[in-house]
Every structure is written in C-alpha cells, then in structure tokens.
Amino acid sequence: MQFEIKLLEDKNESEYEEFLKKCDSALFNHSIKYRNFLSSILQNSYSKYFCFYLKGQLEAVLPVFIKESNLGKVVNSLPYYGSHGGILKSSKFKKDENTTLFNQVNDLCNEFDAISCTIVESPTDYYKSSYSLLKAEMIDNRIGQITRFPNIDNFQNYRDTLLYSYHPKTRNLVRKGIKGDFEISHNGNWESFVILYKMHCENMESIDGKAKELSAFEAIYKGFIYDEDYRIYQAKKNGIVVASLLLFYYKNTVEYFTPTIREEFRNQQPLSALILQAMYDAVIEKNAQSWNWGGTWLTQSGVYHFKSRWGAKDYPYRYHIKTSSELNNLIKIERKDILREFKDFYVYPFK
C-alpha cells in the first residue's frame, strides 16, 4: 500500500484543519494557529508538516519543527513546553497501512540527518501501540491528565455538579476561594498579558523553573482571537489582580496553559475559585467537554496530585526518540550548553 506524501501548503490548510476536526486525538498543538505561534517564537528553526494521502484522500499527518544550531540539527513533533505532536491518522488504518505509514515516518526521520528526532504521542491517541513500529532508541514517559466534564442535567445546579466531581480536599479549597469574595472576570487586553507574564516569572523563579518569555505572550496576543481562541481569567481583590489564568479553546477541549498567583494570596485560594468559574463558563458558554491539564513528569508527584483532585484521569504518553551516532558526542557536552543551543526543543532524556 503506497502513500503519497505532500508538505502542507497555504492552499491545503483548510483540508488539514478539516482533517483535525474529524480526528479525536488532534489537540490544540496540532492546529495551524499553533504552528504559526511556534514559527514566530522559535529561533533558527522551521516547520515541515507532512500530509499522507491514500487514494487521493488525506488520511494522516505529521507536524514537525527542525532546529539548527552550532551543535547540529534536532527534530521535534512538537517542540516548546511539552507540545504534543505525533502521527495523527484516520480510523481507516489497518495493520498493513500502519506498517507502511510508520516505515515512511522512519524514512523521514533518517532523511532529516539530525542528532535526534523526537515524536511525542497525543495523550488521547487510542492506538499508541502502533508507535512500536518507529523502533525508537529511547523512550521518555509522561502522564497526560484530562478532566472530562460531567453531563449537564440542570443548568442552574451545574456549578454544584462540577464542585462535587472534585476530590473533597479540592472542593474545600474551592469553597475557601469562593468565600474570599474575589472578583472573577476574563478579558484579552494587553495589560492582562503583562500582569500574567510578571506573575508567571515570579512563580517560576520561586520554584527555580523556566518561565515563558514575554515574546511568547506577545505572539499569542497578536496571533489568536480573544474569546474565540483564548481567555485570560483574573481574580481581583480591591482592584488588584491576585491570580490569573490563560486558557485556550480548541474543538471541545480547554487547554490549561499558564496559571499564576501572588504568593501572599495563595492560602486564600483565589486560583481555585477562578478555575471553577472557568470550567463552568467553558461548559455553559463554549460547549466544552474536557479540560486538558497538560503533561506531568513521573517525578512530579505534587503536580500530579493537584491535577488528579480536579477529577482528572490519566492518559499516559511517550516521547519516542530516534537517535544518530552523533548523540554520543552530544551527551559529553554540559547540559546547560545543550539547553542553550537547542532552546525550546527536546533533545534526549537527561537521566
């Protein structure tokens, strides 16, 4: 069974997006707008989105970004803060078609002539077993966590329905946040992005984490549409923003992108009250069915328990890393130098 492989071009972007709409495992990261966002913020890199046609019909896609540096070339599907990429395919695929498809993806990885080629599964892909056909030299595991919203039996009582879907301890934290009488609203103005960014930097510094750059928030402000693609929720006390949350909306899923909180208000739980309101709005106003908390490392037990107590279920997924002989030389280089040269890209598991 032979496929015809074409690179995504402007003229077939609508066909690509239609394919994503029909593909259950397609997430926000696979979209054209997210590709444009990555293109605007990733340095010394370029994209190749492969479209696989069978009998003239688009049946599979593989979104890829390539990073070039002084140390060589690295390929990700997809880069930047755990973005999911991977191979999206239609439900028509049988064993023989799967083998042919993954053989062609293997050939593409080899043609890139890269130090490593990492393909990240979609957490919602029900056919992850087929990735064994990639024959990756390394595997890195993550846990995706997704909350599936309860069905609406009564609009007036749905806030309580949500509340009782949480773990009792989280339920109590939300109630504490509600009693704090914070003013909760959402908007998409630039001032809200600046506030979000500053609080995000403070939060990341407190845990010695890596903060997203201001340029990323500028790209979101310019490249996405408020109330269609995203919202910034804010909790205020006496007119001051004490918690903020950037969310994206894609298909029937809400993407939990950047949460922030002022440290001195953390114990009052404004973010917990804010999340309840954002979930309620997503269901009532946007017909959302799920809330994607993003990936969690296996070592992040605290983060894992936080998400799980909001009713999140586990969706394990893997990074499949195909390597070249050049990786042996790269491993000898200091980690900080690798992170600098391949900024925002995944190279290999630092273990």
Phi, psi and omega in degrees: 000119184256139176255153169256126182255128177232147173278142178297130177233169181306321186291339179243022177294322180295323177295320178298313181295324177296322177297317180298321181299326183271350185262114185298329184272000178284131180241177179310321183298337182277348189289160177297319180298322179290323175301315180296323176299311179299318181299329183278342185245339183274127183271147176051045181216165178208161184251152169221113179255111185271133179244126182254121182252136175235119183055039175082357181253137176289117186238349179199152177221154175221105177276134186221142167239141181244131180248129177249135181215180178294339182267353181132202187239142178228142181242134177228142169227082006232164179274179170080104172046052173070027179299135176279141175227252174080183183265117175260133183220158180284169181284356183284347189290130174251184185303312183296317179296321177300314180300315180296316181299310183290330174298320180290324176294321175301318179297319179297316179301319179292324182291337180293338181054048184253158176298316175212150178232112184250126178243121184261123178296152167281131181302331184268007177287121182278355185239045182296336182300334181292343180293346176299337179292345177288334180054050181291146179282334180225149176230134175236129187260145174224166174241114171280144180229123185228131174265122174268121184292143176296153176294153179272115173261330182209115182301319184294330183256010188292331177300318177292325177300316176298312184303318183279357173274351180272163172297145181309322181292320177291322177303317179293323178294320178297315179299322177297319178296321179296319180293339178291351175056046176281146175274115184249129180208177177220154176198186180219026181280162186294326179301323179292325176295318181296317178297315178301314182299313182296318178292322178299315179298318178297317179296317181292323179296325183292337179247012180059040181259174181263118181275148171292149183276158179301326180300329178294318179290327175296319180294323177294315181301321183275330190258349181238159184256124178299138177072354171253309181262330187205166167218148167251114176271143179227141169248126183243148172229118182056038177082358181256133178287120182248346174207148183211151184211123175265123179239148171245152178239128178213125185054238181251023185238140173261131179258119179279103193257306181217104174265143178218156178204145173284129188303321184290347179253000186305317184293341180275353172063041176295326181293325179296315178296323180296316181297317176303313181297319181294321177295315179301312180299320182299319180287310186288319187263335186237006179056033179291148179246343183209160181232115183266113181280350182089181185277152179229134174293154180295338181273352184268069185296322180295315178297318180300313182292325177302310182292318184298330182282356171265021179082015182284141175255156183278137173227082182299145175211169187227152168264122178259114186249113174263131188239162173247174180296339180295339181298328180301323178286324181293323182300334181284346182276148181299144184303318182298328179287323177295316180296326178289314184290327182245045182308131178073005178245154176264133183249302177198162182290125177278091181228000000 
